[in-house]
Structure formats: C-alpha cells, structure tokens
Amino acid sequence: MMVADHTSPTDHPNEAISAIDLWDDALLAARLIAVDPTGLKGVVLKAKAGPVRDRWLSYFSSLLPEGTPLRRLPAGITDDRLYGGIDLSATLKSGKPVRLKGLLAEADQGFLVAPMAERLSLDHASRLSGALDFGEARLERDGLSAVDCASFGLIALDEGEGESFGETAESLPPALSERLAFFLSLDSFSIRDAVEYAFGAEEVAEARAMLCTVDAGEAAIETLCGLALKLGVFSIRAPVLALKAARAHAALSGRCRIAEDDIIAAVRLVLAPRATMWPAPEEDYEEESVEAEPDRSDEQRDGTNERPDSDTVGPIDDLVLEAVKVGLPPGLLAAIKAHSERARGKGERGKQGSDQFSNTHGRPLSARRGDLRAGRKLDVIATLRKAAPFQALRAREKGVDGQKPSTQGRRRLYVRPEDFQITRFKDRKETATIFAVDASGSTAIARLGEAKGAVELLLSESYARRDHVALISFRGEKADLLLSPTRSLVRAKRALAALPGGGGTPLASALSTSIGIVEDAERRGRTPTFVLLTDGSANIALDGSAGRKHAFDDALGVARQFGALGTKALIVDISKRKSAKAQEIASAMNGLYVPLPHINAEALSSAVRALA
Amino acid sequence: MTYPFSAIVGQDAMKNALLMAAIDPSIGGVLIFGDRGTGKSTAVRALASLLPKMDVIEGCPYQCAPDGKKCEQCQGLTKYKTRKAAVPVVDLPLGATEDRVVGALDIEKALASGEKAFEPGLLAKANRGFLYIDEVNLLEDHLVDVLLDVAASGINVVEREGLSLSHPARFVLVGSGNPEEGELRPQLLDRFGLSVDVETPKDLPSRIEVVRRRDLYENDPESFVAKYKRKDAAVRRKVLDGRKLLPNITVPDDVLALASNICMMLGTDGLRGELTLMRAARAYAALSGAETVTDTHLKAIAPSALSHRLRRNPLDETRAVVRVERALDDFMAAA
C-alpha cells in the first residue's frame, strides 16, 4: 500500500527491491532491445559516464549478433555527415558528385549511440525522430538527393544533472524520448550492484528468430491500452511500444503467446516510467476496498463482456498494477505522485521535458569567394559550380603550356584557388527572457494578478519576436521552475494560469535557481535577459529557515553572484512604496531598478524593451 | 508498403481536409497541428498511395498534364506520348537546402560538357501534387517564405548561378507540427487554406483499435494493406466523383450570406478567409456527394477554414476551434 509510506523512506514497500533486482531489469531491457531494435526503437539511459554505464553498454553489445553496426553519434554532427554528403576527393577525381554514406544509413539494422543526449538540439532530435519513424533517411541538400534505409535502435545516453526521471533543466527533447521504449536510470547503482553477466546472446538470437510468430492476443492489447490511460500516459506510442516489449519478452521466454508475465514486464519497463498518475490513491482505496468489493463481484457475476471502462480498475489490471508496483525503483511512485499534483491545473498533457532549440543552424547565406583558412568551411558544390564554366578553357591552357593532356582525358578537373567558395552563416543570436515572479504572501493576491497580466503581455510580445521564455515562481519554501525556456505560448500560458500565491518569500532560492537557468541559456548560445518581480522582503533563507535578517543576507549574497554573471537584469519593485531592500538587491545584481507601484503592463513592457 | 489511409482510426477532420485539398487544390495548403504520435505523417504518406493516377507528358520534368497548362518545354512539342503517373507527394526533409528545393545548376552536366542545364528541385517534383513538411514550425524561415510564395503563385522563378527560368509548380502545401515545440509565425498561419487540430484519442475503444491495427500492420504489412484495399478504393472513388461534381456545385444565396456573416462576426481579416470558407464548403459538398452547398456543410468545415485566422488573444485560453464553433452556434440560433 503505497501513499502513506512515502513519508518515511525506510518502510517504503520498494525497499524490498534490491539494487540487484533493478540491475536485472536494466539488463532485461538490454536483451529486449537487442531482440527487437527497430520495433522498440531504443532506450534513454540516464547515467553518468562511468563503470556502471560501461558495464551495461558492454553487456548490451555482447548480445548483438556479429556484424551488427553500433555507431556513435558525435554531438553537433553536421547534416552532411548525418545524411551523407559530398566525398571531396572522389568528386574532384571523377568530375561528378560522389556521395559518402551518412551515419544514419551506416547504423541501418544496428544501433546508434548518442552520448550527452540531453544536449541534443531539437533539430537533431527531429532528424533522428524522422528516421526512427519510417526507417529511412531522406537527403535533399547541396545538389544531392537520396533516400537511404536507416532502421536502427537509439541508445540515448542522458548525462544530465538532477532527478532520475525527467524534470531536469536539461533533458532529452520529449519528441525524441517518447519514441524510445525504455527509460532506465543507472545513477543509483554502485559498480558492486552491477554484476557482470556473460550470457544472453543465444537467448536473444533465438528470440529474434521467433519474434514475428508471437501472437499478441486481444487481451494483451486491451490490458496495455487500459493501463496506459490509468497511468496517465496519453501518447498512443506508449501502448504500441509496451505491446512490442511484451512480445519481445514473450519471445525471450520462449512463449509464442503473450502471457501475464510479459505484460507485467512491459508495464514496469515501458508504462510506469512514463506514468503521470497512479490509480486509486491509498486513502480512498482503504475506504473503498470494503464497500466497493461487492460491487465488483456483482459486475463479474453479471458476466458482461464489456471492455473495462477507462474509469474503473478492472481485476486483471489490478493484479498487473500490484505486480508492477513491487518491481519499481524506489522513489518512482513518489515522483509520479508529486508530478500528478503539480500537473493539476496544467492540463492533462502529462510529462513534458524542456524544449530545446539551437541556433547552430543560422540562415545559410549564399557562398562567397574566399580563401581556405582554419574554421572556414568550403562549399564544395558552389566551388564546383564556379569552376564548371572554365573547364574547357583551362584544359586548353594546360595543353598550350606544353604539358601532355591528362591520360584520363576530360575527367580531370581544374579547380583554382579563385574558385573556392566559402559557406557563410548568418548568426541569428536567439534571446531568452527569464521571468522570476514573487508569488509570496507579502505580494498581495491582487498584485499577483496584475503581475500575471503584465507577464502575459510580455510573453505574447516575446512570442511575436520568437524569443524563448522561462518562468520561475517563488513562494513558501523554495523557487520552482514553472517553465524551462520555451517558445511555446501554449505552455507558457498554461504554466502562468496555474501559478498559486501565498507563503514566505524565498528570494535567495529564486535567485540561485535563476542563475542556473541564465547559465544554461548562455551555454546554448542564447542571450539571456532576466526580469525579477518582487518587493524585496525576503524572509526565507537558502537553507529553508525563516527569519528576515538571515534571509535577506542570503538573498544579497546570491544577488552579488548574479551580478558577477554580467547578465542584463531588470528588477521590478512591486511593493506599494519604494522598497530600500529591493533597491539594494538590484544594485547587487547590477540590474536596472524600476519601481512600479501600480503594475502597468505597458510600462513594464517598455522597460523590458529598453533593457534589451 | 505504406499504412492504408482508410485504416487510420478517427481523425476525420484531418482526413477530410486532405481529401478536400485533393478534390480542389485551389483551397490552399493544409496545416495539421497536434499531439505527438497522432499519425500526421502517416496520413500524408497514406494519401500518396490512395490518390488516383494522373496523365503526364512523357519526359517532362514537371509532370505536365496533356490537357492543362504546360511548361515552356512542353509547349514547344507538337507530338508527345503520355503515361500514367502517381500523384507526387513529396517530402521536404529537415535540413533540406535551398538549391535542392528550388532547383539549381546541374553540376554534373556543367563539369562534364560545360552545358548550362537546370537540375529541377523538390518544387518541380511536387508539381500537380502535394508538398509535405513535417515539423513545419522548425523549418528555417527563408525556406518557408520561398514555399509560400511559390505555393500561392504556382510558378517557381529561378534566378541563380546564371540560370534564369521559371516552371510551373502548382502543389498543395501540407505542413504538420506540434505547438508544444514552438508555434508557426502568426503571419504564416493564414497563408494556409485549412488548419486542423489533431488530438490523441482519449477513449479506450479507439485507442485499443489504433494499437491493434498498428500491431497487425507492422507484423504483416502485405496482408494488412490487402485487407484495406477495398476501403481505400472506396475513398479514391469519393475523390474522383467529387472532382467530377465540383464544377457543377451550386451555392445558394442564403449560404453565401451566412458565410460572410460568420466571417464578419469572427472578425477574420481580409477576404481570404471568406474565399477559403466558400471553396472548402464546395469541396466538402463534393466529397459528400451533394450538388448544393448547405448550412450543414458550411458548419462542418468552418472550424478548419477559419480557426487559424482569428486574431490571437494571449489572455484567452479557449482554443480557436471552440471559438469558431461557439460563434456558429450563436449565429444559427439567432437566424
């Protein structure tokens, strides 16, 4: 029985789950993907680089049939390597465009390993998603046009900081992670738990052979779809992947029909890590269990063949859920519960990671004549185009010089330094505006409403400019990152609408969270602007303790750290009279201080514009 | 082997919008926005294998029709052979460069023989068909501008690398995306004729059906496609019949008046909304096999024709589709 146990971790039911069992699960997932890479699409492996991860990876590669491609995806790979570009030497030799195979095509029928997947740009993620969906890589660039087979499984190595499941400042773009069957976290293991296994390769080979003969069965499909809904997993890809996991599990166990064990494993490995809620909270469950029991048996006696309605937990589902619960990593249930509470009022989209954009693909300008220096990129196609008209002329010139005409005849290509064309990119620097809104009790509720209105106006303006917007709110004991930098107005509005008010003023914590977001934005090549709406009356210190003096000193300390970043900051004083404290914070941050006793959306907006 | 169009569970708004564009390409593009995993790409790919074959002039790089407007090259021909070709549904992959989209100097010919020849790009390939952009919101702005310009004019003008030519490029632009990953520039939204929101089905029976069909298809694509052959053929027939019907469809005056009133009440800017609304209503009537456009047709397609033209109010959480539907209900009740 789950909920009551969350208060003290010691008597958590999952305490019974040893690290060894969880490690077994991680290895099981490895076997399952090895059985059906193109169906299960891959795994998000949350783990720091280290011996545990290495052990998992080497176990995984030991399972694969000989000759299976296992290619590494370098961070920041360019499109011509991803899809295959011009082979420079072969092209110059033969006088016609010759193509190199791209990485996606090279991984066909095998695997692609992406280290530092949390840093993958949205552009890269979309390219990978496209290939995962249709098993092909389409190239249309630099005068080349091709479609390559590219059916592969993706091993995304997420090395991000933070909690084990989602909600980190940096995480894999959700558009990509939701296509992969498994989310594994190895961070809690020590190398002692990660026992080495050497077997499994034969099992996998046998399972691969019989995979397509495994019968799914109606009941398995219905159970998995029903459970996905009950766990708050709305994407239809999840039950599809769960069904494939169940099928691979059955094949591994030598069964030609999906059995209950297979469903339990699939729910534990595919659906549970995606869950945004857990059915039948404990408190209700205890009360219900006495009275609801007869109802349920009535239903059974009626013998209705109706499919279980999405609102009631059918008996099979119950059994599966109980069995699944036993095998979950400790902390996952608590995380799900916490998430479902946070998600209330946010709509029912469920878990969304942070959106990521990159500015590495500035608008490519037309290539321009130039010399080859370090850091410059030769535009091969443009260079060849430039050289093309002069070929006949140059060939004749060579002849006049008294040189023997080349034995390869006209195949020889004459490219001169003046033909060199250099690729240029227009660097469009993106901006990120980070709002930190004081939602504490000292900011009266009415003022919070005004602040919301002002922020909404700013949001829609940044939206029109295609800026990124992040939203931090602080109240009670700590600051919350309500919205990591995004360009989605939909999500920003949703986060803002759900913003509650009241409680203490943890200004120091808000500033330290903001520093993290500002630094992250800079790492991504964006120019951050910070807007703080507060009255400056901090009363919660960094360590969560109450007390004005201590809290304000903390806040001032963090504000100085912030000032050292050199980020443009606007401090909007929203107290009724000018607050000396807010002024002090502003000067520590090297920011612009704007008292706005009556928050006026227009005035605020023009202040921000003046800052940028 | 692509997933059959008729095997897609639900998503009627999306399917109808695509079929309407197949009946009357002048409706303008179709924008499909919505949740992940709702089969947006699948539907567009399925459309390709569903559409009836068309007559093209043999050897023409732009698939010119023997009985339609021809490209410069085909205009000079006195005798030509024709062949049946599939309606092109061209994918514009992410990372495509401008030279491949609009076409460029054929380097191979230029290098080998010094000949200045044009190598047609994706816009040429898509002539008389569909051009599909998945994640249209991630496409670089300058490419979107080129595409919208060509889609509106139907002609691709190439002025680059010493080439100066133009060729027909009439196609239906289909864009899809997920609003959670960044929205389309507002000024681009209303360049699309129709816009549909797709959502993951929330009810258990349809979800089970989606998963079941997906499973059957992936396990044995051949027999799955064979199973839906007749249903696909029925949809194809609807498109063909609709095309025949379209020129003769009449729009009664009261329906015309209703259309302008709806646009006025919703405050959609410009004439484009009204025009698209009428075209879409006619195409929808044709798709449903009706000879006269009725209020019901208008009401059915108004959300997809108008929802993306409403002025945005950042403080209003209500989805645009709901606002259109509400306005319609109010209006019908008053009338």
Contacts between the chains, C-beta under 8 A, distances in Angstrom:
chain1	res1	chain2	res2	distance
A	39	B	218	7.0
A	79	B	95	4.3
A	82	B	95	7.7
A	83	B	95	6.9
A	95	B	111	5.0
A	95	B	112	6.4
A	96	B	107	7.6
A	96	B	108	4.5
A	96	B	111	6.5
A	96	B	112	6.8
A	97	B	107	6.2
A	97	B	108	6.4
A	122	B	138	6.7
A	122	B	181	6.6
A	123	B	94	6.8
A	123	B	95	7.7
A	123	B	138	6.6
A	126	B	94	5.5
A	126	B	135	5.2
A	126	B	138	5.8
A	127	B	94	5.5
A	127	B	95	6.5
A	130	B	93	6.9
A	130	B	94	6.7
A	130	B	134	6.7
A	133	B	41	6.4
A	134	B	41	7.4
A	134	B	45	7.8
A	138	B	91	5.8
A	138	B	93	3.9
A	139	B	93	7.0
A	140	B	92	7.1
A	140	B	93	5.6
A	140	B	95	7.9
A	140	B	96	4.0
A	140	B	97	7.3
A	140	B	100	4.1
A	140	B	101	7.2
A	140	B	121	8.0
A	140	B	122	6.2
A	141	B	95	6.1
A	141	B	96	5.8
A	141	B	97	4.0
A	141	B	99	7.8
A	141	B	100	5.6
A	142	B	97	5.8
A	142	B	99	6.9
A	142	B	100	7.4
A	143	B	99	6.0
A	143	B	100	6.9
A	143	B	104	6.4
A	143	B	107	5.8
A	143	B	119	7.1
A	144	B	100	7.5
A	145	B	100	6.2
A	174	B	36	7.7
A	174	B	180	7.9
A	175	B	36	6.1
A	175	B	178	6.8
A	175	B	181	6.3
A	178	B	36	5.9
A	178	B	37	7.1
A	212	B	219	6.3
A	216	B	215	5.6
A	218	B	212	7.7
A	221	B	208	5.8
A	221	B	211	5.4
A	221	B	212	5.3
A	221	B	215	6.8
A	222	B	208	5.5
A	224	B	211	7.2
A	225	B	204	6.1
A	225	B	207	4.8
A	225	B	208	4.6
A	225	B	211	5.6
A	226	B	204	6.0
A	228	B	207	7.6
A	229	B	202	7.9
A	229	B	204	6.1
A	229	B	207	7.0
A	234	B	35	7.6
A	234	B	200	5.4
A	234	B	202	7.3
A	235	B	35	7.1
A	235	B	36	5.8
A	235	B	37	4.7
A	235	B	200	6.3
A	236	B	37	4.9
A	236	B	38	7.2
A	236	B	200	5.4
A	236	B	201	7.2
A	236	B	207	6.3
A	236	B	210	5.4
A	236	B	211	7.0
A	237	B	36	7.2
A	237	B	37	4.1
A	239	B	207	6.8
A	239	B	211	4.9
A	240	B	210	7.9
A	240	B	211	5.5
A	240	B	214	5.3
A	240	B	215	7.4
A	243	B	211	6.1
A	243	B	215	5.9
A	307	B	204	6.6
A	307	B	205	6.6
A	307	B	208	7.4
A	308	B	204	7.7
A	309	B	204	7.2
A	310	B	203	7.1
A	310	B	204	4.6
A	349	B	180	7.5
A	352	B	180	6.5
A	355	B	180	7.0
A	355	B	181	5.9
A	355	B	182	7.1
A	357	B	182	6.9
A	361	B	140	6.7
A	363	B	140	6.1
A	363	B	141	7.4
A	363	B	142	5.5
A	364	B	97	7.1
A	364	B	98	7.8
A	381	B	99	7.2
A	381	B	107	6.4
A	384	B	107	5.1
A	384	B	110	7.8
A	384	B	111	6.4
A	385	B	104	7.8
A	385	B	105	5.4
A	385	B	107	5.8
A	385	B	110	6.7
A	385	B	161	5.7
A	387	B	111	7.7
A	388	B	105	7.5
A	388	B	107	6.4
A	388	B	110	3.5
A	388	B	111	5.1
A	388	B	114	6.9
A	389	B	110	7.0
A	389	B	114	6.4
A	389	B	116	7.8
A	391	B	111	6.3
A	391	B	114	6.0
A	392	B	114	5.2
A	410	B	112	7.4
A	413	B	111	6.7
A	453	B	315	7.6
A	456	B	314	5.5
A	456	B	315	5.8
A	457	B	314	7.2
A	459	B	314	6.4
A	460	B	312	7.5
A	460	B	314	3.6
A	463	B	183	7.3
A	463	B	314	7.5
A	464	B	186	7.0
A	466	B	182	7.9
A	466	B	185	7.3
A	486	B	182	7.6
A	487	B	182	4.0
A	487	B	183	7.1
A	488	B	179	6.2
A	488	B	180	5.2
A	488	B	181	6.9
A	488	B	182	5.9
A	488	B	183	6.6
A	489	B	183	6.1
A	489	B	314	6.7
A	490	B	179	5.2
A	490	B	180	6.4
A	490	B	183	7.5
A	491	B	180	6.0
A	493	B	314	6.8
A	493	B	317	6.5
A	497	B	317	6.7
